[in-house]
């Protein structure tokens, strides 16, 4: 999945592909379809010149949250593996200078990768919270609109 994320982000940077499209390309399935569908709806509304709107149903939002949560767990596993690797690298197989230098460079590279992974993990955690907040906000708005119209959650008067 990491290669797919890298390719999607590279495509976004090189070709101006939106983040929604990049996420849809990586996630696929219901979560990707929800994101791609939302993106298409937003583009159609913009093309029509209207203010347009688009929405997710709770299952779609839950699917997207589930995919991002899975990514968060994978990143945490990667960080755990890197921590173990860094511990192993502290035990050099030899005391000669070339080996020591190689081990230091390798450890610096793994530490940099871990730093990047930590940053990505923080981003994913924050994004999941934003998705949860959006879901809650949409639910509150739907409930308020239903109350205003005098209907229950199922649309009955």
Beta strands, then each sheet from edge to edge (+ up, - down):
end
